[in-house]
Structure formats: C-alpha cells, structure tokens
Amino acid sequence: MTPDDWIQQLKKAYPKRARGKNYNWPVAIRHLRGHLKNYPFDMILAGTEEFCKAMKISGDYGTEFIPMASTFYGPQERFLDEYETEGPEL
C-alpha cells in the first residue's frame, strides 16, 4: 500500500544536487505514478535510499553528478539498479 505522504518521503530520501533544486519533480511524479502500479512503494523507497547512500560513499552527493529525479524515476527505472553501498561515507 502506498502511504499518503509518498511524494514527501521520496523527496526527503533523494540525494541533494548541486546548484539548487533541478529535480524536475512534476515529471518524476508522473513516472512514479506509473511505476507504483508495478512495484510496491517500499521497493522504490529502498532503491532511492540505497542510491543516496552510494552517492555519499562515492563523494558525488551534492554534486552535478546526481541525476534529476525525473531521470532516476524515469522509464529506465534506475531505482531498481544495484549500487555500491559498502565503504565509508565521504
């Protein structure tokens, strides 16, 4: 079941980008509504949290190397990818 505050939870879990808020959330939300028909919310949230942790470990957190949310949640379903989450956070 999808919680009422699912958008806020994903926005909070998504890694921060450099130079402001270029996340393109309206497009990301449109993609996510389609994905929620095929995947449980908990799976999408876990993939987002794993990605965020991997970006902290790699040192890319807060840089321009963080994809826009509309890309991460887009048709390629990058929230399903596996990310390296072992190692110290930089």
ZICOR-V608912 format. One record per pair of residues at least 24 apart in sequence whose C-alpha atoms are under 8 Angstrom apart, sorted by the first residue. I is the first residue (numbers start at 1). J is the second residue. If there is no record, write none. Layout:
i:I j:J
i:I j:J
This chain:
i:1 j:40
i:1 j:41
i:2 j:36
i:2 j:40
i:2 j:41
i:6 j:41
i:9 j:45
i:10 j:45
i:10 j:48
i:13 j:45
i:13 j:48
i:13 j:49
i:13 j:52
i:14 j:48
i:14 j:49
i:14 j:52
i:14 j:69
i:15 j:51
i:15 j:52
i:15 j:55
i:15 j:61
i:15 j:62
i:15 j:66
i:16 j:61
i:16 j:62
i:16 j:63
i:16 j:66
i:17 j:61
i:17 j:62
i:17 j:63
i:17 j:64
i:17 j:65
i:17 j:66
i:17 j:67
i:18 j:62
i:18 j:63
i:18 j:64
i:19 j:64
i:22 j:68
i:23 j:67
i:23 j:68
i:23 j:69
i:23 j:70
i:24 j:68
i:24 j:69
i:24 j:70
i:25 j:69
i:25 j:70
i:26 j:70
i:27 j:70
i:28 j:69
i:28 j:70
i:28 j:71
i:28 j:72
i:28 j:73
i:28 j:74
i:29 j:70
i:31 j:70
i:31 j:73
i:31 j:74
i:31 j:75
i:32 j:73
i:32 j:74
i:44 j:79
i:44 j:80
i:47 j:79
i:47 j:80
i:47 j:81
i:47 j:82
i:48 j:79
i:50 j:83
i:50 j:85
i:51 j:79
i:51 j:83
i:53 j:85
i:53 j:89
i:54 j:83
i:54 j:84
i:54 j:85
i:54 j:86
i:56 j:89
i:56 j:90
i:57 j:85
i:57 j:86
i:57 j:87
i:57 j:88
i:57 j:89
i:57 j:90
i:58 j:89
i:58 j:90
i:59 j:89
i:59 j:90
